[in-house]
Amino acid sequence: MRKIILFLLLSTIVLLGTVILLENSKENVFTASEFNKKTEQKLTKRVDAVKQLIGNNSKYNNKIAFFIDMKIKSGKNRFFIYDLKKNKIIDQGLVAHGSGSETGIKDKLRFSNVNNSLCTALGKYYIGYSYNGDFGKAYKLYGLDKTNDNAFLRNIVLHKYSKVPYEEQDNPICSSYGCPMVNEKYYARIEKLIDSSDKRIVLDIYY
């Protein structure tokens, strides 16, 4: 009888331990998936807004668009090339934000459309003509919102920089003067898409 009671007691302890482990496991999975879900939901809203902007306007490329989520840390992939037809990310990479956007507070950025602020400006852009500048070939950006309509006058451009890493890392990467600045290898893939498009590609920067 004692053996039966002891067996039942041990079984109960093991069962309780298993339940606790499962609950903790569920909680950890939920936390991680919740973050990814929020990021994905935000991207979906931005995609819908870009699709609405493009509409039936023949000036814009309705197959692909670029999205940058500035809420994601700079050491992680946050520049997304998005297939508007298949509704999925087809490429991604690191991108720097403006040095003026740094606040000194961890994971907290500020944004500005003011000239010489060195800040990233949020909003939708279209990618214009290319030229050769200090960083080689770069693309002029034209702001489509009130939050970034000074982009051309501020000389905000899409360009590459050798010191932007290619692989993700835990530490923050270098910053720009307000331009979306990417790794040379990643830039080569972006460049092919832009140059092969006979219509304007939209770039959306959000937070």
DAHULIN-V663901 format. One record per pair of residues at least 12 apart in sequence whose ideal C-beta (glycine too) atoms are under 10 Angstrom apart, sorted by sequence separation. I is the first residue (numbers start at 1). J is the second residue. D is the distance in Angstrom with one decimal. If there is no record, write none. Layout:
BEGIN
i=[I I]
j=[J J]
d=[D D]
END
This chain:
BEGIN
i=[50 53 67 68 77 79 80 81 97 98 100 111 127 128 140 161 164 66 67 79 80 98 109 127 128 129 141 143 161 190 51 66 67 77 78 79 97 98 100 125 126 127 128 141 142 50 65 66 67 77 78 79 80 125 126 127 140 141 161 50 65 66 76 77 78 79 100 101 102 125 126 140 141 166 167 50 64 65 77 78 79 100 101 102 125 126 138 140 141 159 164 166 47 64 65 76 77 99 100 101 124 125 126 139 140 141 161 163 164 165 166 46 63 64 65 75 78 98 99 100 101 124 125 138 139 157 164 166 47 63 64 74 98 99 100 101 121 123 124 125 138 139 156 157 159 161 163 164 166 46 63 64 73 74 97 98 99 101 122 123 124 137 138 156 157 158 159 160 161 162 163 164 165 46 62 63 67 72 74 97 98 121 123 133 135 137 138 155 156 157 158 159 160 161 162 164 46 61 62 63 72 74 97 98 122 123 124 125 128 136 137 154 155 156 157 158 159 160 161 164 180 43 60 96 121 123 124 125 128 133 135 136 154 155 156 157 158 160 42 66 67 70 95 122 123 126 134 135 136 154 160 180 43 64 69 121 122 123 125 131 133 135 136 160 161 42 64 68 70 74 121 125 130 134 135 151 160 120 121 123 130 151 159 160 42 66 68 121 128 130 158 39 54 113 121 127 128 160 70 125 127 160 39 50 113 158 38 39 47 51 73 113 117 121 125 158 46 50 73 113 47 72 74 112 113 115 119 121 46 51 71 111 112 113 114 118 120 158 43 47 111 113 117 119 71 112 113 115 116 141 39 43 70 115 141 47 113 114 115 139 70 113 115 135 138 139 112 44 113 138 158 135 158 43 135 136 139 40 135 138 70 137 136 139 68 70 135 139 68 137 120 125 139 148 98 120 139 144 67 68 118 120 121 148 98 118 119 120 137 142 144 147 65 66 118 119 120 144 145 117 118 120 143 144 145 65 66 116 117 118 130 142 65 116 139 141 143 95 115 127 114 130 139 141 61 96 107 113 130 60 61 106 112 127 128 59 96 111 127 96 95 94 102 127 53 93 94 54 93 94 128 53 93 94 102 126 127 128 50 93 94 101 126 127 49 93 94 97 99 100 101 125 126 127 92 96 97 99 100 125 126 127 96 98 99 100 101 125 126 46 95 96 97 98 99 100 124 125 79 94 96 97 98 99 124 125 96 98 123 124 125 95 96 97 98 123 124 96 97 98 122 123 124 96 97 98 122 123 95 96 97 121 122 95 96 120 122 95 96 94 95 96 120 94 95 93 94 74 75 77 78 93 53 74 77 95 53 66 75 76 93 94 95 75 76 93 50 75 76 92 93 111 73 74 75 91 111 73 75 76 93 111 73 74 75 76 93 110 73 74 75 91 109 73 74 90 91 73 74 74 79 79 91 79 90 79 81 101 79 81 97 77 81 70 95 97 79 68 81 66 68 84 81 82 82 66 79 80 79 66 78 66 64 63 64 61 61 64 63 66 67 68 69 70 71 72 61 63 65 66 67 68 69 70 71 60 61 62 64 65 66 67 68 69 70 61 63 64 65 66 67 68 69 60 61 65 66 67 68 59 60 61 62 58 59 60 61 57 58 60 57 54 54 54 53 51 53 50 49 50 50 49 47 49 46 46 46 43 45 43 42 42]
j=[62 65 79 80 89 91 92 93 109 110 112 123 139 140 152 173 176 79 80 92 93 111 122 140 141 142 154 156 174 203 65 80 81 91 92 93 111 112 114 139 140 141 142 155 156 65 80 81 82 92 93 94 95 140 141 142 155 156 176 66 81 82 92 93 94 95 116 117 118 141 142 156 157 182 183 67 81 82 94 95 96 117 118 119 142 143 155 157 158 176 181 183 65 82 83 94 95 117 118 119 142 143 144 157 158 159 179 181 182 183 184 65 82 83 84 94 97 117 118 119 120 143 144 157 158 176 183 185 67 83 84 94 118 119 120 121 141 143 144 145 158 159 176 177 179 181 183 184 186 67 84 85 94 95 118 119 120 122 143 144 145 158 159 177 178 179 180 181 182 183 184 185 186 68 84 85 89 94 96 119 120 143 145 155 157 159 160 177 178 179 180 181 182 183 184 186 69 84 85 86 95 97 120 121 145 146 147 148 151 159 160 177 178 179 180 181 182 183 184 187 203 67 84 120 145 147 148 149 152 157 159 160 178 179 180 181 182 184 67 91 92 95 120 147 148 151 159 160 161 179 185 205 69 90 95 147 148 149 151 157 159 161 162 186 187 69 91 95 97 101 148 152 157 161 162 178 187 148 149 151 158 179 187 188 71 95 97 150 157 159 187 69 84 143 151 157 158 190 101 156 158 191 71 82 145 190 71 72 80 84 106 146 150 154 158 191 80 84 107 147 82 107 109 147 148 150 154 156 82 87 107 147 148 149 150 154 156 194 80 84 148 150 154 156 109 150 151 153 154 179 78 82 109 154 180 87 153 154 155 179 111 154 156 176 179 180 154 87 156 181 201 179 203 89 181 184 187 89 184 187 120 187 187 190 120 122 187 191 122 191 175 180 194 203 154 176 195 200 124 125 175 177 178 205 156 176 177 178 195 200 202 205 124 125 177 178 179 203 204 177 178 180 203 204 205 126 127 177 178 179 191 203 127 178 201 203 205 158 178 190 178 194 203 205 126 161 172 178 195 126 127 172 178 193 194 126 163 178 194 164 164 164 172 197 124 164 165 126 165 166 200 126 166 167 175 199 200 201 124 167 168 175 200 201 124 168 169 172 174 175 176 200 201 202 168 172 173 175 176 201 202 203 173 175 176 177 178 202 203 124 173 174 175 176 177 178 202 203 158 173 175 176 177 178 203 204 176 178 203 204 205 176 177 178 179 204 205 178 179 180 204 205 206 179 180 181 205 206 179 180 181 205 206 180 181 205 207 181 182 181 182 183 207 182 183 182 183 164 165 167 168 183 144 165 168 186 145 158 167 168 185 186 187 168 169 186 144 169 170 186 187 205 168 169 170 186 206 169 171 172 189 207 170 171 172 173 190 207 171 172 173 189 207 172 173 189 190 173 174 175 180 181 193 182 193 183 186 207 186 189 205 186 190 180 205 207 190 180 193 180 182 202 201 202 204 190 203 204 205 193 205 194 193 193 194 193 194 197 197 201 202 203 204 205 206 207 197 199 201 202 203 204 205 206 207 197 198 199 201 202 203 204 205 206 207 199 201 202 203 204 205 206 207 199 200 204 205 206 207 199 200 201 202 199 200 201 202 199 200 202 200 199 200 202 202 202 204 202 202 203 204 204 204 206 204 205 206 204 206 206 206 207]
d=[9.7 9.4 7.7 7.4 9.3 8.7 5.1 8.5 6.4 9.6 6.7 9.1 5.0 3.9 6.4 9.7 8.9 6.9 4.6 6.4 8.6 8.3 9.8 7.7 6.7 10.0 9.2 7.8 7.2 9.9 8.4 7.0 8.2 9.4 7.7 5.1 8.7 8.3 9.0 9.8 9.6 6.4 5.4 9.2 9.3 5.1 9.0 6.0 5.7 4.2 8.4 6.9 9.7 9.6 7.6 8.1 8.3 5.2 7.4 9.4 8.1 7.2 9.5 5.8 7.2 4.0 8.6 8.7 9.2 4.5 5.3 8.5 5.8 9.4 9.0 7.9 6.3 5.3 6.2 6.1 9.7 4.8 7.8 9.1 6.0 8.8 9.6 5.7 6.0 8.3 6.0 4.6 7.4 6.5 8.9 7.4 8.6 9.9 3.2 4.8 9.8 5.5 6.4 5.9 8.3 10.0 9.1 9.2 5.8 6.4 8.1 9.0 9.8 6.1 5.8 7.1 9.2 7.6 5.0 3.9 4.9 7.7 6.2 4.4 4.4 9.7 4.5 5.2 7.2 7.1 6.2 7.0 5.0 8.4 8.0 9.3 9.4 5.8 4.5 8.5 6.4 7.4 9.2 9.8 6.0 4.9 9.0 7.7 6.6 5.8 5.8 8.5 9.8 7.7 9.9 4.7 9.5 9.9 9.7 6.6 5.6 9.9 3.8 8.5 9.5 6.9 8.1 7.1 7.5 8.3 9.7 9.6 10.0 9.6 6.1 5.8 8.4 9.8 6.4 8.3 4.4 6.7 3.5 8.8 8.5 7.7 7.9 8.5 5.5 5.4 5.3 5.8 5.8 7.7 5.9 8.2 8.2 8.3 7.9 9.4 9.6 6.3 4.5 8.3 7.8 7.7 9.2 6.3 9.7 7.4 7.9 9.0 8.6 5.4 8.3 8.1 7.8 6.8 7.5 8.7 7.2 6.2 10.0 8.9 8.7 4.2 7.6 9.8 7.8 7.1 4.4 6.6 6.5 8.2 8.1 9.0 7.7 4.7 9.6 9.6 9.5 8.9 9.6 5.1 3.7 10.0 8.4 6.0 9.3 9.1 8.8 6.9 6.8 7.7 9.6 5.9 6.6 8.0 6.2 8.2 7.0 5.8 9.7 8.0 8.7 6.9 9.6 5.7 6.0 10.0 4.0 9.5 9.2 9.7 8.7 8.8 3.7 9.1 8.8 8.4 9.2 9.4 7.6 8.1 7.7 9.6 8.6 7.3 8.8 9.8 8.3 6.7 7.7 7.5 6.3 9.3 9.4 8.7 7.8 8.1 6.3 8.4 7.7 8.4 9.0 7.5 9.3 7.2 9.6 6.4 9.7 7.7 9.6 7.7 8.6 9.4 9.6 7.5 6.9 5.7 6.3 9.7 9.3 9.0 5.7 6.3 9.4 6.8 9.1 9.7 8.3 7.4 9.8 6.9 7.3 9.5 8.5 8.3 7.1 7.1 8.9 4.9 8.2 9.8 8.3 9.4 7.8 6.5 8.0 8.0 9.4 7.8 6.0 5.1 7.8 7.2 9.9 8.2 9.0 10.0 7.7 7.8 9.9 9.6 8.1 9.7 9.6 8.4 9.5 9.5 9.9 8.7 7.1 8.0 7.7 8.7 9.9 9.6 9.5 9.5 6.5 8.6 9.0 8.8 8.6 7.3 9.4 8.4 9.4 7.0 9.2 8.9 6.3 10.0 10.0 8.1 9.5 9.9 9.8 9.9 8.3 10.0 7.1 7.6 8.7 8.1 9.3 5.9 9.5 8.5 7.8 9.3 9.1 8.8 5.2 5.6 8.3 9.6 9.5 9.6 5.3 7.5 10.0 9.2 9.9 9.8 7.7 9.2 7.0 9.7 8.3 9.8 10.0 9.1 9.2 6.8 9.8 9.2 9.4 9.2 9.8 7.6 9.2 9.5 9.2 7.3 9.8 9.7 7.6 7.1 9.2 9.7 8.3 9.6 9.8 8.1 9.1 9.6 5.8 5.8 7.7 6.0 9.1 8.6 6.3 8.8 6.2 10.0 9.8 7.3 7.7 9.3 7.5 8.2 6.8 9.5 6.6 9.9 6.6 9.7 6.9 7.6 4.2 4.9 7.5 9.2 8.4 9.5 8.8 8.5 9.4 9.6 6.9 7.8 9.6 9.2 9.3 4.0 9.6 9.4 5.6 5.9 5.8 6.3 6.9 8.0 7.9 7.1 7.2 8.7 8.6 5.8 6.1 5.5 6.8 6.5 5.9 4.5 9.7 5.9 5.3 6.9 6.3 8.0 7.3 7.5 4.7 3.7 9.5 4.8 7.2 8.9 9.7 8.2 7.2 7.5 8.0 9.9 9.2 9.1 8.9 6.5 8.9 7.9 7.9 9.1 5.4 8.0 9.5 7.4 8.6 7.3 5.9 5.2 4.2 6.5 5.8 6.6 7.5 9.4 5.0 9.5 8.8 6.7 8.6 5.8 6.0 9.4 7.9 9.6 9.8 6.1 7.2 10.0 5.9 8.4 9.7 8.4 9.5 5.3 8.3 7.2 10.0 6.2 8.2 3.6 9.9 4.5 8.7 8.5 8.5 8.6 9.3 9.3 5.9 7.9 9.9 9.5 5.6 10.0 8.1 6.8 8.4 8.9 5.7 9.5 8.2 9.6 9.2 4.8 5.7 6.1 6.8 6.9 4.8 9.9 8.2 9.2 8.6 7.8 7.1 9.9 8.7 6.1 9.6 9.5 9.4 9.6 7.4 7.8 8.8 9.3 7.1 9.8 9.1 9.7 8.3 6.1 6.9 8.6 9.7 9.3 9.5 9.8 9.2 7.5 9.2 9.6 9.5 8.6 9.9 9.2 6.3 9.6 9.7 8.9 9.3 7.7 8.3 6.5 9.0 7.2 9.4 6.4 8.0 9.7 5.0 8.8 6.5 7.1 7.7 7.2 8.5 6.7 5.4 9.7 8.3 7.8 6.4 4.6 4.3 5.1 4.5 6.3 4.5 4.3 9.1 8.9 7.3 7.1 8.0 7.3 7.6 5.7 6.3 6.8 9.0 7.4 9.4 6.3 5.1 4.8 9.5 7.3 5.5 7.7 7.3 9.2 10.0 6.1 9.0 9.4 9.2 6.7 6.7 9.5 8.9 5.3 9.8 9.3 5.6 7.4 8.4 9.1 5.3 9.4 5.4 9.4 8.8 8.7 7.2 9.3]
END
